[in-house]
Amino acid sequence: MADRALTLYPAIDLRGGYAVRLERGDPARETRYDADPVARARAFVAQGARALHVVDLDGAFGTGENQAALRAICGAAGIPVQTGGGIRSAGDVEVRLAAGAQAVVIGTLLVERPDDARAIVERWGDRIVAGIDARGDRVATRGWRAESATSRDELVRTVAGWGVTRVVYTEIARDGMGAGYDVDALAHVAALAPLRITASGGARTLADLRALRDGTPANVDAAIVGRALYEGTLDLGEALAALR
Protein backbone atom coordinates (compact mmCIF):
# COMPACT_ATOMS: atom_id res chain seq x y z
CA MET A 1 0.00 0.00 0.00
CA ALA A 2 2.82 2.39 0.85
CA ASP A 3 4.14 2.65 -2.69
CA ARG A 4 0.85 3.32 -4.48
CA ALA A 5 0.30 6.59 -6.30
CA LEU A 6 -1.95 9.34 -4.99
CA THR A 7 -3.27 12.00 -7.37
CA LEU A 8 -3.18 15.49 -5.87
CA TYR A 9 -5.74 18.17 -6.72
CA PRO A 10 -4.62 21.65 -5.68
CA ALA A 11 -7.76 23.56 -4.69
CA ILE A 12 -8.86 27.00 -5.84
CA ASP A 13 -11.93 28.15 -3.93
CA LEU A 14 -13.50 31.23 -5.54
CA ARG A 15 -15.41 33.92 -3.66
CA GLY A 16 -15.97 37.40 -4.99
CA GLY A 17 -13.38 36.74 -7.69
CA TYR A 18 -10.65 35.92 -5.16
CA ALA A 19 -9.00 32.63 -4.31
CA VAL A 20 -9.87 32.09 -0.65
CA ARG A 21 -9.88 29.40 2.02
CA LEU A 22 -12.51 28.92 4.72
CA GLU A 23 -12.26 27.16 8.07
CA ARG A 24 -14.82 24.33 8.29
CA GLY A 25 -16.73 25.92 5.42
CA ASP A 26 -17.66 28.98 7.52
CA PRO A 27 -17.96 32.09 5.30
CA ALA A 28 -17.19 34.26 8.34
CA ARG A 29 -13.81 32.53 8.71
CA GLU A 30 -12.33 33.40 5.35
CA THR A 31 -8.73 34.06 4.39
CA ARG A 32 -8.18 35.80 1.05
CA TYR A 33 -5.07 34.82 -0.87
CA ASP A 34 -5.23 35.86 -4.52
CA ALA A 35 -6.98 38.55 -6.51
CA ASP A 36 -5.81 36.65 -9.61
CA PRO A 37 -6.82 32.99 -9.29
CA VAL A 38 -5.69 32.35 -12.87
CA ALA A 39 -2.13 33.18 -11.86
CA ARG A 40 -2.49 30.77 -8.95
CA ALA A 41 -3.68 28.05 -11.33
CA ARG A 42 -0.70 28.65 -13.61
CA ALA A 43 1.63 28.45 -10.61
CA PHE A 44 0.18 25.09 -9.59
CA VAL A 45 0.66 23.80 -13.14
CA ALA A 46 4.25 25.08 -13.19
CA GLN A 47 4.90 23.10 -9.99
CA GLY A 48 3.70 19.91 -11.68
CA ALA A 49 -0.03 19.69 -10.92
CA ARG A 50 -1.86 17.36 -13.31
CA ALA A 51 -5.40 18.35 -12.26
CA LEU A 52 -7.14 21.17 -10.37
CA HIS A 53 -10.18 21.35 -8.07
CA VAL A 54 -12.11 24.63 -8.42
CA VAL A 55 -15.06 25.47 -6.16
CA ASP A 56 -17.46 28.37 -6.68
CA LEU A 57 -18.24 29.30 -3.07
CA ASP A 58 -20.61 32.08 -4.11
CA GLY A 59 -22.55 29.47 -6.07
CA ALA A 60 -22.60 27.16 -3.06
CA PHE A 61 -23.81 29.92 -0.74
CA GLY A 62 -26.31 31.33 -3.26
CA THR A 63 -24.58 34.74 -3.23
CA GLY A 64 -23.44 34.96 -6.85
CA GLU A 65 -21.19 33.12 -9.27
CA ASN A 66 -17.60 33.00 -10.51
CA GLN A 67 -18.07 31.57 -13.98
CA ALA A 68 -15.74 34.05 -15.69
CA ALA A 69 -12.93 33.05 -13.34
CA LEU A 70 -13.65 29.35 -13.90
CA ARG A 71 -13.54 29.80 -17.68
CA ALA A 72 -10.27 31.68 -17.41
CA ILE A 73 -8.72 29.01 -15.18
CA CYS A 74 -9.82 26.19 -17.49
CA GLY A 75 -8.47 28.06 -20.48
CA ALA A 76 -5.12 28.84 -18.89
CA ALA A 77 -4.43 25.62 -16.99
CA GLY A 78 -4.14 23.13 -19.84
CA ILE A 79 -4.86 20.27 -17.41
CA PRO A 80 -8.15 18.69 -16.28
CA VAL A 81 -10.28 20.81 -13.96
CA GLN A 82 -13.05 19.44 -11.76
CA THR A 83 -15.45 21.98 -10.35
CA GLY A 84 -18.30 22.17 -7.88
CA GLY A 85 -20.24 24.63 -5.75
CA GLY A 86 -23.80 25.67 -6.56
CA ILE A 87 -24.71 22.90 -8.99
CA ARG A 88 -28.49 22.78 -8.68
CA SER A 89 -29.62 21.60 -12.14
CA ALA A 90 -28.61 19.94 -15.39
CA GLY A 91 -28.28 23.45 -16.81
CA ASP A 92 -25.65 24.27 -14.19
CA VAL A 93 -23.70 21.17 -15.21
CA GLU A 94 -23.87 22.25 -18.86
CA VAL A 95 -22.53 25.71 -18.00
CA ARG A 96 -19.54 24.28 -16.11
CA LEU A 97 -18.71 21.81 -18.87
CA ALA A 98 -19.03 24.56 -21.47
CA ALA A 99 -16.58 26.63 -19.40
CA GLY A 100 -14.01 23.90 -19.97
CA ALA A 101 -14.32 21.73 -16.86
CA GLN A 102 -13.64 18.03 -17.33
CA ALA A 103 -15.75 16.94 -14.36
CA VAL A 104 -18.52 18.46 -12.23
CA VAL A 105 -19.09 17.73 -8.54
CA ILE A 106 -22.70 17.61 -7.36
CA GLY A 107 -23.53 17.58 -3.67
CA THR A 108 -26.69 19.26 -2.41
CA LEU A 109 -28.62 17.90 -5.39
CA LEU A 110 -27.89 14.33 -4.26
CA VAL A 111 -29.92 14.94 -1.12
CA GLU A 112 -32.54 17.53 -2.10
CA ARG A 113 -33.47 16.26 -5.58
CA PRO A 114 -32.14 12.72 -5.97
CA ASP A 115 -34.19 12.00 -9.11
CA ASP A 116 -32.60 14.97 -10.87
CA ALA A 117 -29.18 13.98 -9.58
CA ARG A 118 -29.57 10.46 -10.86
CA ALA A 119 -30.64 11.75 -14.29
CA ILE A 120 -27.53 13.93 -14.41
CA VAL A 121 -25.33 10.93 -13.60
CA GLU A 122 -27.05 8.86 -16.27
CA ARG A 123 -26.57 11.64 -18.85
CA TRP A 124 -22.93 12.54 -18.22
CA GLY A 125 -21.52 9.37 -16.67
CA ASP A 126 -18.06 9.60 -15.16
CA ARG A 127 -17.89 13.34 -15.78
CA ILE A 128 -20.10 13.63 -12.69
CA VAL A 129 -18.51 13.26 -9.27
CA ALA A 130 -20.55 12.90 -6.08
CA GLY A 131 -19.52 15.37 -3.40
CA ILE A 132 -20.40 13.95 0.01
CA ASP A 133 -19.67 16.31 2.88
CA ALA A 134 -20.33 15.01 6.37
CA ARG A 135 -20.22 15.89 10.01
CA GLY A 136 -19.75 12.45 11.46
CA ASP A 137 -22.28 10.16 9.78
CA ARG A 138 -24.70 12.91 8.64
CA VAL A 139 -24.52 14.74 5.32
CA ALA A 140 -24.46 18.55 5.14
CA THR A 141 -25.70 20.56 2.15
CA ARG A 142 -25.86 24.10 0.71
CA GLY A 143 -22.27 25.03 1.31
CA TRP A 144 -22.33 22.98 4.53
CA ARG A 145 -24.74 25.42 6.16
CA ALA A 146 -27.71 23.02 6.14
CA GLU A 147 -27.79 19.75 8.06
CA SER A 148 -29.73 16.86 6.58
CA ALA A 149 -31.13 13.66 8.02
CA THR A 150 -29.39 11.74 5.25
CA SER A 151 -26.96 9.05 6.34
CA ARG A 152 -23.49 9.34 4.86
CA ASP A 153 -23.21 5.58 4.42
CA GLU A 154 -26.63 5.29 2.81
CA LEU A 155 -25.81 8.08 0.35
CA VAL A 156 -22.50 6.48 -0.65
CA ARG A 157 -24.25 3.21 -1.45
CA THR A 158 -27.06 5.01 -3.26
CA VAL A 159 -24.83 6.98 -5.64
CA ALA A 160 -22.81 3.86 -6.40
CA GLY A 161 -26.07 2.23 -7.46
CA TRP A 162 -26.70 5.11 -9.85
CA GLY A 163 -23.41 4.50 -11.60
CA VAL A 164 -21.27 7.17 -9.94
CA THR A 165 -17.62 6.08 -10.09
CA ARG A 166 -15.98 8.71 -7.86
CA VAL A 167 -16.84 10.43 -4.58
CA VAL A 168 -15.13 13.48 -3.12
CA TYR A 169 -15.49 12.90 0.61
CA THR A 170 -15.01 15.72 3.10
CA GLU A 171 -15.07 15.46 6.86
CA ILE A 172 -16.20 19.03 7.55
CA ALA A 173 -14.68 19.23 11.03
CA ARG A 174 -11.24 18.78 9.47
CA ASP A 175 -11.58 21.16 6.52
CA GLY A 176 -9.23 24.11 6.56
CA MET A 177 -7.96 23.18 10.02
CA GLY A 178 -4.65 21.54 9.12
CA ALA A 179 -5.31 18.59 11.43
CA GLY A 180 -4.77 15.86 8.84
CA TYR A 181 -7.34 13.76 7.01
CA ASP A 182 -9.82 11.65 8.96
CA VAL A 183 -8.18 8.42 7.83
CA ASP A 184 -10.56 6.17 9.76
CA ALA A 185 -13.64 7.80 8.21
CA LEU A 186 -12.13 7.62 4.73
CA ALA A 187 -11.25 3.96 5.13
CA HIS A 188 -14.81 3.30 6.30
CA VAL A 189 -16.35 5.14 3.33
CA ALA A 190 -14.00 3.40 0.89
CA ALA A 191 -15.20 0.00 2.09
CA LEU A 192 -18.91 0.76 1.53
CA ALA A 193 -19.06 0.45 -2.26
CA PRO A 194 -16.81 -0.10 -5.30
CA LEU A 195 -16.05 3.59 -5.79
CA ARG A 196 -12.90 5.63 -6.14
CA ILE A 197 -12.53 8.13 -3.31
CA THR A 198 -10.95 11.57 -3.33
CA ALA A 199 -10.09 12.74 0.19
CA SER A 200 -10.74 16.35 1.10
CA GLY A 201 -10.19 18.40 4.21
CA GLY A 202 -7.32 18.71 6.62
CA ALA A 203 -3.93 18.23 4.95
CA ARG A 204 -1.13 20.37 6.35
CA THR A 205 2.09 18.48 5.65
CA LEU A 206 3.50 15.73 3.47
CA ALA A 207 3.19 13.43 6.49
CA ASP A 208 -0.60 13.91 6.37
CA LEU A 209 -0.67 12.78 2.74
CA ARG A 210 1.52 9.79 3.47
CA ALA A 211 -0.73 8.85 6.40
CA LEU A 212 -3.72 9.02 4.06
CA ARG A 213 -2.04 6.82 1.45
CA ASP A 214 -0.75 4.30 3.95
CA GLY A 215 -3.87 4.12 6.12
CA THR A 216 -6.61 3.68 3.55
CA PRO A 217 -7.60 1.11 0.90
CA ALA A 218 -6.30 1.40 -2.65
CA ASN A 219 -9.54 2.96 -3.92
CA VAL A 220 -8.71 6.12 -1.95
CA ASP A 221 -6.53 7.26 -4.82
CA ALA A 222 -6.68 11.07 -4.81
CA ALA A 223 -6.55 14.00 -2.42
CA ILE A 224 -7.52 17.66 -2.52
CA VAL A 225 -5.04 20.05 -0.93
CA GLY A 226 -5.77 23.71 -0.23
CA ARG A 227 -4.65 25.85 2.69
CA ALA A 228 -1.38 23.96 3.15
CA LEU A 229 -0.26 25.04 -0.32
CA TYR A 230 -1.27 28.66 0.20
CA GLU A 231 0.44 28.92 3.58
CA GLY A 232 3.57 26.99 2.59
CA THR A 233 3.35 24.10 5.04
CA LEU A 234 3.31 21.73 2.05
CA ASP A 235 5.42 22.03 -1.09
CA LEU A 236 3.42 20.86 -4.09
CA GLY A 237 6.41 19.76 -6.16
CA GLU A 238 7.84 17.75 -3.28
CA ALA A 239 4.47 16.14 -2.53
CA LEU A 240 3.88 15.20 -6.16
CA ALA A 241 7.31 13.60 -6.39
CA ALA A 242 6.78 11.66 -3.16
CA LEU A 243 3.34 10.34 -4.07
CA ARG A 244 3.68 9.39 -7.74
C-alpha positions in Angstrom: 0.0 0.0 0.0 2.8 2.4 0.8 4.1 2.7 -2.7 0.8 3.3 -4.5 0.3 6.6 -6.3 -1.9 9.3 -5.0 -3.3 12.0 -7.4 -3.2 15.5 -5.9 -5.7 18.2 -6.7 -4.6 21.7 -5.7 -7.8 23.6 -4.7 -8.9 27.0 -5.8 -11.9 28.2 -3.9 -13.5 31.2 -5.5 -15.4 33.9 -3.7 -16.0 37.4 -5.0 -13.4 36.7 -7.7 -10.7 35.9 -5.2 -9.0 32.6 -4.3 -9.9 32.1 -0.6 -9.9 29.4 2.0 -12.5 28.9 4.7 -12.3 27.2 8.1 -14.8 24.3 8.3 -16.7 25.9 5.4 -17.7 29.0 7.5 -18.0 32.1 5.3 -17.2 34.3 8.3 -13.8 32.5 8.7 -12.3 33.4 5.3 -8.7 34.1 4.4 -8.2 35.8 1.1 -5.1 34.8 -0.9 -5.2 35.9 -4.5 -7.0 38.6 -6.5 -5.8 36.6 -9.6 -6.8 33.0 -9.3 -5.7 32.3 -12.9 -2.1 33.2 -11.9 -2.5 30.8 -9.0 -3.7 28.0 -11.3 -0.7 28.6 -13.6 1.6 28.4 -10.6 0.2 25.1 -9.6 0.7 23.8 -13.1 4.2 25.1 -13.2 4.9 23.1 -10.0 3.7 19.9 -11.7 0.0 19.7 -10.9 -1.9 17.4 -13.3 -5.4 18.3 -12.3 -7.1 21.2 -10.4 -10.2 21.3 -8.1 -12.1 24.6 -8.4 -15.1 25.5 -6.2 -17.5 28.4 -6.7 -18.2 29.3 -3.1 -20.6 32.1 -4.1 -22.5 29.5 -6.1 -22.6 27.2 -3.1 -23.8 29.9 -0.7 -26.3 31.3 -3.3 -24.6 34.7 -3.2 -23.4 35.0 -6.9 -21.2 33.1 -9.3 -17.6 33.0 -10.5 -18.1 31.6 -14.0 -15.7 34.0 -15.7 -12.9 33.0 -13.3 -13.6 29.4 -13.9 -13.5 29.8 -17.7 -10.3 31.7 -17.4 -8.7 29.0 -15.2 -9.8 26.2 -17.5 -8.5 28.1 -20.5 -5.1 28.8 -18.9 -4.4 25.6 -17.0 -4.1 23.1 -19.8 -4.9 20.3 -17.4 -8.1 18.7 -16.3 -10.3 20.8 -14.0 -13.0 19.4 -11.8 -15.5 22.0 -10.4 -18.3 22.2 -7.9 -20.2 24.6 -5.8 -23.8 25.7 -6.6 -24.7 22.9 -9.0 -28.5 22.8 -8.7 -29.6 21.6 -12.1 -28.6 19.9 -15.4 -28.3 23.5 -16.8 -25.7 24.3 -14.2 -23.7 21.2 -15.2 -23.9 22.2 -18.9 -22.5 25.7 -18.0 -19.5 24.3 -16.1 -18.7 21.8 -18.9 -19.0 24.6 -21.5 -16.6 26.6 -19.4 -14.0 23.9 -20.0 -14.3 21.7 -16.9 -13.6 18.0 -17.3 -15.8 16.9 -14.4 -18.5 18.5 -12.2 -19.1 17.7 -8.5 -22.7 17.6 -7.4 -23.5 17.6 -3.7 -26.7 19.3 -2.4 -28.6 17.9 -5.4 -27.9 14.3 -4.3 -29.9 14.9 -1.1 -32.5 17.5 -2.1 -33.5 16.3 -5.6 -32.1 12.7 -6.0 -34.2 12.0 -9.1 -32.6 15.0 -10.9 -29.2 14.0 -9.6 -29.6 10.5 -10.9 -30.6 11.7 -14.3 -27.5 13.9 -14.4 -25.3 10.9 -13.6 -27.0 8.9 -16.3 -26.6 11.6 -18.8 -22.9 12.5 -18.2 -21.5 9.4 -16.7 -18.1 9.6 -15.2 -17.9 13.3 -15.8 -20.1 13.6 -12.7 -18.5 13.3 -9.3 -20.6 12.9 -6.1 -19.5 15.4 -3.4 -20.4 13.9 0.0 -19.7 16.3 2.9 -20.3 15.0 6.4 -20.2 15.9 10.0 -19.7 12.4 11.5 -22.3 10.2 9.8 -24.7 12.9 8.6 -24.5 14.7 5.3 -24.5 18.6 5.1 -25.7 20.6 2.1 -25.9 24.1 0.7 -22.3 25.0 1.3 -22.3 23.0 4.5 -24.7 25.4 6.2 -27.7 23.0 6.1 -27.8 19.8 8.1 -29.7 16.9 6.6 -31.1 13.7 8.0 -29.4 11.7 5.3 -27.0 9.1 6.3 -23.5 9.3 4.9 -23.2 5.6 4.4 -26.6 5.3 2.8 -25.8 8.1 0.3 -22.5 6.5 -0.6 -24.2 3.2 -1.4 -27.1 5.0 -3.3 -24.8 7.0 -5.6 -22.8 3.9 -6.4 -26.1 2.2 -7.5 -26.7 5.1 -9.9 -23.4 4.5 -11.6 -21.3 7.2 -9.9 -17.6 6.1 -10.1 -16.0 8.7 -7.9 -16.8 10.4 -4.6 -15.1 13.5 -3.1 -15.5 12.9 0.6 -15.0 15.7 3.1 -15.1 15.5 6.9 -16.2 19.0 7.5 -14.7 19.2 11.0 -11.2 18.8 9.5 -11.6 21.2 6.5 -9.2 24.1 6.6 -8.0 23.2 10.0 -4.6 21.5 9.1 -5.3 18.6 11.4 -4.8 15.9 8.8 -7.3 13.8 7.0 -9.8 11.7 9.0 -8.2 8.4 7.8 -10.6 6.2 9.8 -13.6 7.8 8.2 -12.1 7.6 4.7 -11.3 4.0 5.1 -14.8 3.3 6.3 -16.4 5.1 3.3 -14.0 3.4 0.9 -15.2 0.0 2.1 -18.9 0.8 1.5 -19.1 0.5 -2.3 -16.8 -0.1 -5.3 -16.1 3.6 -5.8 -12.9 5.6 -6.1 -12.5 8.1 -3.3 -10.9 11.6 -3.3 -10.1 12.7 0.2 -10.7 16.4 1.1 -10.2 18.4 4.2 -7.3 18.7 6.6 -3.9 18.2 5.0 -1.1 20.4 6.4 2.1 18.5 5.7 3.5 15.7 3.5 3.2 13.4 6.5 -0.6 13.9 6.4 -0.7 12.8 2.7 1.5 9.8 3.5 -0.7 8.9 6.4 -3.7 9.0 4.1 -2.0 6.8 1.5 -0.7 4.3 3.9 -3.9 4.1 6.1 -6.6 3.7 3.5 -7.6 1.1 0.9 -6.3 1.4 -2.6 -9.5 3.0 -3.9 -8.7 6.1 -1.9 -6.5 7.3 -4.8 -6.7 11.1 -4.8 -6.6 14.0 -2.4 -7.5 17.7 -2.5 -5.0 20.1 -0.9 -5.8 23.7 -0.2 -4.6 25.8 2.7 -1.4 24.0 3.1 -0.3 25.0 -0.3 -1.3 28.7 0.2 0.4 28.9 3.6 3.6 27.0 2.6 3.3 24.1 5.0 3.3 21.7 2.1 5.4 22.0 -1.1 3.4 20.9 -4.1 6.4 19.8 -6.2 7.8 17.7 -3.3 4.5 16.1 -2.5 3.9 15.2 -6.2 7.3 13.6 -6.4 6.8 11.7 -3.2 3.3 10.3 -4.1 3.7 9.4 -7.7 
